[in-house]
């Protein structure tokens, strides 16, 4: 799991944000909890601005993920099939 995170891949974790296959839309929404877990796997500092969104791209599937603290946006985001 750590090696995949170091390569910039967003694999499924306990929080919304990762995927195990490409998404049709090429983008999705993830939680800041996912981002913090992913940064921890990479050995990075957990310096996350909880008032801002962070946009990163998964190197494995080229999926653009917008990490947010907005629970409603996460709940309303569609679950996408690959």
RAFEN-V667161 format. One record per residue. N is the residue number from 1. RES is the residue in one letter. SS is DSSP state (alpha for helix, beta for strand, coil for the rest). PHI is phi in whole degrees, 0 to 359 (NA if undefined). BURIAL is 1 if it has 24 or more other C-alpha atoms within 12 Angstrom, else 0. Layout:
n & res & ss & phi & burial
N & RES & SS & PHI & BURIAL
N & RES & SS & PHI & BURIAL
This chain:
n & res & ss & phi & burial
1 & X & coil & NA & 0
2 & X & alpha & 297 & 0
3 & X & alpha & 298 & 0
4 & X & alpha & 295 & 0
5 & X & alpha & 296 & 1
6 & X & alpha & 295 & 0
7 & X & coil & 279 & 0
8 & X & coil & 89 & 1
9 & X & coil & 272 & 1
10 & X & coil & 253 & 1
11 & X & coil & 279 & 1
12 & X & coil & 301 & 0
13 & X & coil & 231 & 1
14 & X & coil & 289 & 0
15 & X & coil & 244 & 1
16 & X & coil & 292 & 1
17 & X & coil & 155 & 1
18 & X & coil & 253 & 1
19 & X & coil & 211 & 1
20 & X & coil & 251 & 0
21 & X & coil & 204 & 0
22 & X & coil & 295 & 0
23 & X & coil & 259 & 1
24 & X & coil & 302 & 0
25 & X & coil & 286 & 0
26 & X & coil & 77 & 0
27 & X & beta & 207 & 1
28 & X & beta & 202 & 1
29 & X & beta & 248 & 1
30 & X & beta & 229 & 1
31 & X & beta & 269 & 1
32 & X & alpha & 293 & 1
33 & X & alpha & 297 & 1
34 & X & alpha & 299 & 1
35 & X & alpha & 302 & 1
36 & X & alpha & 296 & 1
37 & X & alpha & 297 & 1
38 & X & alpha & 297 & 1
39 & X & alpha & 297 & 1
40 & X & alpha & 297 & 0
41 & X & alpha & 300 & 1
42 & X & alpha & 278 & 0
43 & X & coil & 79 & 0
44 & X & coil & 271 & 0
45 & X & coil & 295 & 0
46 & X & coil & 266 & 0
47 & X & coil & 259 & 0
48 & X & coil & 243 & 0
49 & X & coil & 280 & 0
50 & X & coil & 287 & 0
51 & X & coil & 265 & 0
52 & X & coil & 239 & 0
53 & X & coil & 270 & 0
54 & X & beta & 240 & 1
55 & X & beta & 248 & 0
56 & X & beta & 227 & 1
57 & X & beta & 243 & 1
58 & X & coil & 291 & 1
59 & X & coil & 287 & 0
60 & X & coil & 282 & 0
61 & X & coil & 247 & 1
62 & X & coil & 57 & 0
63 & X & coil & 272 & 1
64 & X & beta & 273 & 1
65 & X & beta & 245 & 1
66 & X & beta & 258 & 1
67 & X & beta & 271 & 1
68 & X & beta & 227 & 1
69 & X & coil & 265 & 1
70 & X & coil & 289 & 0
71 & X & alpha & 296 & 0
72 & X & alpha & 296 & 0
73 & X & alpha & 298 & 0
74 & X & alpha & 293 & 1
75 & X & alpha & 291 & 0
76 & X & alpha & 272 & 0
77 & X & coil & 295 & 0
78 & X & coil & 294 & 0
79 & X & coil & 272 & 0
80 & X & coil & 258 & 0
81 & X & coil & 270 & 0
82 & X & coil & 288 & 0
